């Protein structure tokens, strides 16, 4: 995958006594995200670190103990970030089967009308892309996926649903995502998958991780 040339201003700071934060200035950058993923994978076995949370153009690092020096801890974070330029994050290709439309995708028809396409065209465009997992958030295992065609960008519902079923595939702004669990939500739901994105009984509870590539495979060659 080619990396775009992006120059971003970085901020290094602490939250409380044991948490380091690195944050990039907007806009969202794939090259910065790739570097964040590589840094998270590189530091996962560092004995001084309790937990790592990669986010959107940022990473939060929880330390095992209060550092002896705040300035030295931040200098260490800067050094890690400089070293991360050469890290190559691991990435997998994951295919997700989707039933589009009908009861599985209650917003498909309305979204299609809003963006000036037919429901079939929405499905074709949505499933033709390869998406990148930028980060996991909102719910355990919820992937924020980038790579949505601009023609499908659509705002969230002004009034969120009180319950969105687990496995629902939705669109919000220029992102697409999948609900691992049933919950309230405002994304435009265009389909549903039977693939389990979160299972606390598995050795690795989350199916997807930052940096993975995702393709949506329509069930039954199209609309359900």
N, C-alpha and C positions, 0 to 999 in steps of 0.2 A: 504494500500500500504506500503510495506517495505521500509525503508530508508537505503541507503548505508552509511557506515561509511566513512566520508570524513573530512579531516582536511584542512581548507582553510585559507589563510592569508587574513585578511580584511583590507581595506583602508577606512579611514573616512576623508572627506575633503569638502570644500565649493567651489561652483562656484558662483562668484559674492558675493553679500551681503545677499541674501535671499534664497540661494539654497544649501541644504545639499545633499551629495552623499555618498553612501556606495557601495563599489565594492569588489567583491571576486576575488582572483587570479584564473587563469585557473587551471585545465580544467573545462568545464561545469559540474555542479553538480546538480542532481535532489534534493538532500536534501537541498542544499543552495537555490535553486529555490523555494522549498516548504516553506522555512522559509521567503523568500522575499514576497511570495504571502500572507502568514499569517500576516506579518508585514503591508503590504499595506492595507489589510482588517481591521486590528486592528486600524490603524491610520486614516482611511478615515473620521471619525467623530471628529477628534481632532481639536478644535477650532483654534489653532495656525497655522494650515496647510492649504494652499490654494489648493495644488494639489499634487498627488503622481503618479509617473511614474515608474512602475516596468519594468526592462529590463532583458537582459541576464546576469545573475550573478551580477546584480547591481540594485540599486533602487535610484531614484532621488526624493527628497522631497522639494517642493517649500513652503516657509513659508509666512504667511500673512504679516509679518513685519520684518524689519531688527532686528536681535537679539541684545540685549544689550552687549553680550559678545560672541565672536567667539568661544572661548575655551569652554564656557558653552554649547553652541549650539551643538558642536561636542561631548561633554560628554553626552548630552541628546540623541544624535543619537546612541552612544555606548550602553547606557542603554536600549534604545528601542530594539536594536539588541539582546542584552543579553536576554531580556524578550521574544523576538520572538521565542526563542527555544521551548517554550511550546505552541505556537499558532498552531492551527489546521486550515489550510485554507479550506474554503468551496469549494466543487468540484461537478460538475454536469456531467452526461453522456449525450452527444449530438450525435445523429445519423445524418449523412449527406448523402443524396442520390446522387449518381454520375452516369453520363452517360460517360462511358469510350470509348476512341478510336473514329475513324471517324473524322468528323469535330469538335467534342467536344474535342477530344484529339489528335491533329495533330502530337505530338511527340511520341506517344505510340509505334509505330512500330520501329522507329529508336532507342528509348531507350531500347526496348526489345532486339534488335540486339546487342546493345552496351554492355549490361550486360549478354548476353548469355542465354536469356530466350525467350519463345514465348510471344506474347502480352497477351494471356489468362493467362499465369503464372504470368506475372507482375500484372495483375488485381487481381488475386487470392491472391497473397502475399500482395499487397497494401491494399486490403480490409479485410484481415484477422487480421490485427493488431488493437490494441487500442492505440491511440496516446494521448500525453499530450500536452496541450497548454503551451509552456514555456513562451511566451510573445506575446504582440500585437505590431506590428510596421509596418513600410514601408508605409502602407495605413491605413486609419481608419478601424479598425476591422480585419486587416490581421493577421491570427494566424500562428505563427511559431510552427510547430508540431513536436515533437520528439517521436521516436519509430519506425522509418522506418527500415525495414530489411536491413542489410548491403548489401545484394545481389542486392538491388534496387538503391543504392547510385550512383549518376550520376552528373557530373558537369553542371553548367549553360551553356547556349549558349555563345559562344565567342562574337557573335553579337546579342544583345537583339532585340526582336521584337519591332516595333514601337507602337503596340497596342495589348494587351492581353485582351480578353473579361472578363467582370465581371463574377464571379462564376467559373473561371478556376482553376482546381486542378493541382498543379505542384510539381516537385521534383527538389531540388537543393542541391547538396552534400548529407549529411545524414539527410536532413529535407524534410518534405512535407508541403505544405501550400495551401491556397485558396485566390484568388484575389477577394476582395469584390467589387472593382470598375475596370472599364476598364482603362488600363494604359500601358505604355511601360514596358517591363519586359523580363528577361532572363531565367526564370525557364522553365524546360522541362514540357510541358503541356500534361497530359495524360487523362484528362477528364474534365467534367464540371458539376456543380450543379446548380439547380434552387433555392436553399436555399439562402435567402438574409442575408448576414453576417453584413451589415451595413445599417441602415435606421435611418436618423436623426429625423424622425417623431415619432419613438418609444420612450417610456419612458426611456428605456435602449438601446441606438442606436447600441451597439455592441452585436451580438448574442453570441459570445464566450468571455471568460475571462481567464486570467492565472490560471492554475490549473485544468481546465476542461479536461475531457476525451472525445475523439472524435473517432467515428467509421465511416468508409465510407461504405455505402450500395450500391452495384452495381444495377443500373436500369436493368430491363429485365434479371436478372440472369447472367449478363456478359457483353460482348462487345456490343456497340451500332451499 
